[in-house]
């Protein structure tokens, strides 16, 4: 099967995820800067999640661009990734509304962890039928490190919530620069 439908559907779902997240930002009831102060946790949660969705969209594009065809298993793996990404607006809102409390922060980390696992499954599924992608992915050290860091962030969220949040920010920074394995030389 061609890759066009997978890419178009994924782009649409990701656009909806971003739209849902921005619609969760509520307008303050006031005209002063002080009216914005209670909204900072929600805004920072949104910014981090927007960056994460952008990272997944960018890397998904590079991943799919590398392959010539997709299998049924890859379609299901892609849906698996989109499922976990679709939970980001919920955990983003929960985390922000509760000012980075331990349980919502850990739930946010769990969704990020599952997005990471789902992306690995998708990449593996696509690579199994596309030798060029398999070579480009290599050992995927950055992907494996990210998964371990998410697990550490979840644990830290219960001990020192802002340390858990810092781990999630750190992983986003790690991925902010596009993956060079897919960039032309």
C-alpha positions in Angstrom: 0.0 0.0 0.0 1.2 3.5 -0.7 2.1 5.8 2.2 0.0 8.8 1.2 -3.2 7.8 3.1 -1.2 7.1 6.3 0.6 10.4 6.1 -2.6 12.4 5.3 -4.6 10.8 8.0 -1.8 11.3 10.6 -1.4 14.9 9.6 -5.1 15.5 10.1 -5.2 13.8 13.5 -2.2 15.8 14.7 -3.8 19.0 13.5 -6.9 18.2 15.5 -4.8 17.4 18.6 -3.2 20.8 18.4 -6.6 22.5 17.9 -8.0 20.7 20.9 -5.1 21.8 23.0 -5.3 25.5 22.0 -9.1 25.5 22.6 -8.4 24.5 26.2 -6.6 27.8 26.8 -9.2 30.0 28.5 -9.3 33.8 28.1 -8.6 35.6 31.4 -11.4 37.7 33.1 -9.5 40.9 33.3 -7.3 43.3 31.3 -4.2 43.5 33.6 -1.1 41.4 33.6 -2.2 40.1 37.0 -5.2 38.5 35.3 -2.7 36.3 33.3 -0.8 35.1 36.4 -3.1 32.2 37.4 -2.8 30.9 33.8 0.9 30.4 33.6 0.8 26.6 34.5 -1.8 26.0 31.8 0.2 28.1 29.3 3.5 26.3 30.0 1.8 22.9 29.8 0.4 23.9 26.4 3.8 25.1 25.1 5.5 21.9 26.2 2.8 19.7 24.6 2.7 21.8 21.4 6.5 21.3 21.1 6.1 17.5 21.7 3.3 17.2 19.1 5.5 19.2 16.7 8.4 16.9 17.4 6.3 13.8 16.7 4.8 15.4 13.6 8.3 16.3 12.3 9.8 12.9 13.0 6.7 11.1 11.7 7.1 13.0 8.4 10.8 12.0 8.1 10.0 8.4 9.0 7.2 8.0 6.5 9.1 10.0 3.8 11.9 7.4 4.0 9.6 4.4 3.1 8.0 3.6 -0.2 5.1 1.4 1.0 3.4 0.5 4.3 1.9 -2.7 5.5 -1.3 -3.4 7.5 0.8 -3.8 10.6 2.3 -0.4 10.1 -1.2 1.1 9.7 -2.1 -0.4 13.1 1.2 0.8 14.6 0.5 4.3 13.3 -3.0 4.2 14.9 -1.4 3.1 18.2 0.9 6.1 18.1 -2.0 8.5 17.2 -4.0 7.0 20.1 -1.4 8.0 22.6 -0.8 11.4 21.0 -4.6 12.0 21.2 -4.4 11.7 25.0 -1.9 14.7 25.2 -4.6 17.3 25.3 -6.3 15.6 28.3 -3.1 15.2 30.4 -1.8 18.6 29.3 -5.0 20.2 30.7 -5.0 18.1 33.9 -1.3 18.9 34.6 -1.7 22.6 33.9 -5.0 23.1 35.8 -3.5 21.4 38.8 -0.2 23.3 38.8 2.1 20.4 38.1 0.8 18.2 41.0 2.4 14.8 41.3 -0.3 12.5 39.8 -1.3 14.6 36.8 2.5 15.1 36.1 3.1 11.4 36.3 0.1 10.8 34.0 1.6 13.2 31.5 4.9 11.3 31.7 3.1 8.0 31.2 1.4 9.3 28.0 4.8 10.6 26.8 6.4 7.2 27.6 3.6 5.4 25.7 4.0 7.8 22.7 7.7 6.9 22.7 7.0 3.1 22.8 4.3 3.5 20.1 6.7 5.5 17.9 9.4 2.8 18.3 6.8 0.1 17.3 5.8 2.2 14.2 9.4 2.7 13.2 10.2 -1.0 13.7 7.2 -2.0 11.7 8.1 0.3 8.8 11.8 -0.6 9.0 11.0 -4.4 8.7 9.9 -3.9 5.1 12.2 -0.9 4.2 15.9 -1.6 4.3 16.8 2.1 3.9 14.8 3.0 6.9 16.3 0.1 8.9 19.8 1.4 8.1 18.8 5.0 8.9 17.3 4.1 12.3 20.4 2.2 13.4 20.4 1.4 17.1 18.1 4.4 17.9 20.0 5.3 21.0 18.2 8.7 21.4 14.8 6.9 21.3 15.8 4.4 23.9 17.3 7.0 26.1 14.1 9.1 25.8 12.0 6.1 26.9 14.2 5.6 30.0 14.1 9.3 30.8 10.3 9.3 30.7 10.2 6.4 33.2 12.6 8.4 35.4 10.4 11.5 35.0 7.4 9.6 36.1 9.1 8.3 39.3 10.5 11.8 40.0 7.0 13.3 39.6 6.0 11.6 42.8 9.2 12.6 44.7 9.8 16.1 43.4 7.3 17.1 40.8 9.2 20.0 39.2 12.2 17.6 38.7 9.9 15.3 36.8 8.7 18.3 34.7 12.3 19.2 34.1 13.0 15.7 32.7 10.1 16.1 30.3 11.5 19.5 29.2 14.9 18.0 28.8 13.7 15.2 26.5 11.9 17.7 24.4 15.1 19.7 24.1 16.9 16.5 23.1 14.5 16.0 20.2 13.9 19.7 19.3 16.6 19.5 16.6 15.3 17.3 13.7 16.6 13.8 13.6 19.8 13.9 11.4 19.4 10.2 10.5 16.7 11.2 8.0 18.2 14.5 6.7 20.1 14.4 3.4 23.9 14.7 3.7 
